[in-house]
Amino acid sequence: MIVTQKEEIVKDDILKEAQKLFQQFGLKKTTMEDIARSMGKGKSTLYYYYCSKEEIFDAVISKEMTEVFNEAKDAAEKAQSAEDKLRVFTITKIKALQKKSNLYRVVRGEMQENNRCMKHVHREYDQQEIKLVKNILSFGIKTGEFSNAIKKDLDILPSVVVSSLRGLEFDLFAGNKYPKLETRIDSIVSIMVKGIKK
């Protein structure tokens, strides 16, 4: 099915309005009628593009996560050293998530209540991050910044790094520990790279 530019605009409008409502009321209390009303459209318009509010919620989160990832990836690509790429990627990502912290808290709540919710989206996002971290580690080996010995661990090491950073992310949001954010990230990245440096 070919999606026209007009249809893309309508879909984008649905996601923008839904995002505001999800941030304010969460998934449970937001209805398809609420989203349609806030757009000034009928429910049939929503059902033309999406089967359910859960599908809209997934699309909102997927869009947000893609924006966060792309912002962090672009920042990492501009950094010169592999260590700086890791540091900049992490700091940029967490700062971008901070801007979306209301929605992040809603997502966390939904995930705790409903195990199905968002697992597939998170899996896809994790794979993108793992691939990027693997590229950064490979770059560090190539430039001689990281030890050649980690080559044999390149299948598992990127996952370990991503999991560690995800833990930091969760900790920061769970406790609202934003102060001294960069100092904490610097320390964690330094500890991580100490073991793989040449």
C-alpha positions in Angstrom: 0.0 0.0 0.0 1.4 3.4 -1.1 1.1 6.0 1.7 0.6 9.5 0.3 2.2 12.6 1.8 -1.3 13.7 3.1 -1.7 10.3 4.9 1.8 10.7 6.4 0.8 14.1 7.8 -2.4 12.7 9.3 -0.4 9.8 10.9 2.1 12.3 12.3 -0.7 14.4 13.7 -2.2 11.4 15.4 1.1 10.5 17.0 1.7 14.1 18.2 -1.7 14.4 19.8 -1.6 10.9 21.3 1.9 11.6 22.7 0.5 14.6 24.7 -2.4 12.5 26.1 -0.2 9.5 27.0 2.2 11.9 28.8 -0.6 13.4 30.7 -2.9 10.4 31.4 -0.9 7.3 30.6 -2.0 4.5 28.2 -4.7 3.0 30.4 -6.7 6.3 30.9 -6.4 7.5 27.3 -9.0 6.3 24.8 -9.2 6.4 21.0 -12.1 8.9 21.5 -9.8 11.2 23.5 -7.1 11.2 20.7 -9.7 11.8 18.0 -11.3 14.6 20.0 -8.0 16.3 20.6 -7.3 16.2 16.8 -10.8 17.4 15.9 -11.4 14.3 13.9 -13.7 11.3 14.1 -12.6 7.9 15.6 -12.9 6.4 12.1 -9.9 8.5 11.0 -7.8 6.8 13.8 -9.0 3.3 13.0 -8.1 3.9 9.3 -4.4 4.1 10.3 -4.2 2.2 13.6 -6.1 -0.9 15.0 -5.9 0.2 18.6 -4.6 2.8 21.1 -1.9 0.2 22.0 -0.7 0.3 18.4 -0.6 4.1 18.5 1.3 4.0 21.8 3.9 1.6 20.2 4.2 3.9 17.3 4.7 7.0 19.5 7.4 5.2 21.5 9.1 3.9 18.4 9.2 7.4 17.0 10.6 8.8 20.2 13.3 6.1 20.5 14.4 6.6 16.9 14.8 10.3 17.5 16.8 9.7 20.7 19.0 7.1 19.0 19.7 9.2 15.9 20.6 12.3 18.0 23.0 10.2 20.1 24.4 8.4 17.1 25.1 11.7 15.2 26.9 13.1 18.3 29.0 9.9 18.6 30.0 10.1 14.9 31.4 13.6 15.5 33.7 12.5 18.4 37.3 11.7 17.5 38.4 8.9 19.9 36.5 5.6 20.6 36.3 6.5 24.3 34.8 9.9 23.5 32.4 8.3 21.1 31.1 6.0 23.9 30.9 9.0 26.4 29.2 11.4 24.0 26.8 8.7 22.8 25.8 8.0 26.4 25.5 11.6 27.6 23.6 12.7 24.5 21.2 9.8 24.8 20.4 10.4 28.5 20.0 14.1 27.9 17.6 13.5 25.0 15.7 11.0 27.2 15.5 13.6 30.0 13.7 15.9 27.6 11.2 13.1 27.2 11.2 12.1 30.8 7.4 12.3 31.3 6.8 9.9 28.5 9.7 7.7 29.7 8.1 7.4 33.1 4.7 6.5 31.5 6.5 3.8 29.4 8.2 2.4 32.5 4.9 2.2 34.3 3.2 0.5 31.4 6.0 -2.0 31.1 5.8 -2.9 34.8 2.0 -3.3 34.5 2.0 -5.1 31.2 4.9 -7.4 30.2 3.8 -7.5 26.6 4.0 -3.7 26.2 7.0 -2.5 24.2 9.2 -5.6 24.4 9.4 -5.8 20.6 10.2 -2.1 20.2 12.9 -2.3 22.9 14.4 -5.3 21.3 14.8 -3.5 18.0 16.2 -0.4 19.7 18.7 -2.6 21.7 19.9 -4.2 18.5 20.6 -0.7 16.9 22.5 0.3 20.1 24.5 -2.9 20.2 25.5 -2.5 16.5 26.6 1.1 17.1 28.6 0.1 20.2 30.2 -2.7 18.3 31.2 -0.3 15.6 32.8 2.1 18.2 34.7 -0.8 19.8 35.9 -2.0 16.3 37.0 1.6 15.6 38.9 1.7 18.9 40.7 -1.6 17.9 41.5 -0.3 14.4 43.0 3.0 15.7 45.0 1.1 18.4 43.1 2.8 21.3 41.6 -0.5 22.4 43.4 -3.8 22.9 43.4 -6.3 20.0 42.5 -9.0 22.6 38.8 -7.8 22.7 38.3 -8.8 19.1 37.3 -12.3 20.2 34.7 -10.8 22.5 33.1 -8.5 20.0 30.0 -10.7 19.8 29.2 -10.3 23.6 31.0 -7.2 24.7 28.7 -4.6 22.9 25.6 -6.2 24.7 27.4 -6.0 28.0 28.1 -2.3 27.4 24.6 -1.5 26.3 23.1 -3.4 29.4 25.4 -1.4 31.7 24.4 1.9 30.2 20.7 0.9 30.3 21.1 0.2 34.1 22.5 3.7 34.5 19.7 5.2 32.5 17.1 3.4 34.6 18.8 4.4 37.9 18.9 8.1 36.8 15.2 8.2 35.9 14.1 6.0 38.8 15.7 8.3 41.4 15.7 11.6 39.3 19.4 11.7 39.8 20.1 14.3 37.1 22.7 16.4 39.1 26.3 15.6 38.2 25.0 13.5 35.3 28.1 14.0 33.2 30.5 13.3 36.1 28.8 10.0 36.8 28.7 9.0 33.1 32.4 9.9 32.8 33.3 7.7 35.7 31.3 4.7 34.3 32.7 5.0 30.8 36.2 5.4 32.2 35.7 2.2 34.3 34.3 0.4 31.2 37.2 1.3 28.9 39.9 0.8 31.4 39.7 -3.0 30.9 39.8 -2.8 27.1 42.4 0.0 26.6 45.7 -1.0 25.1 
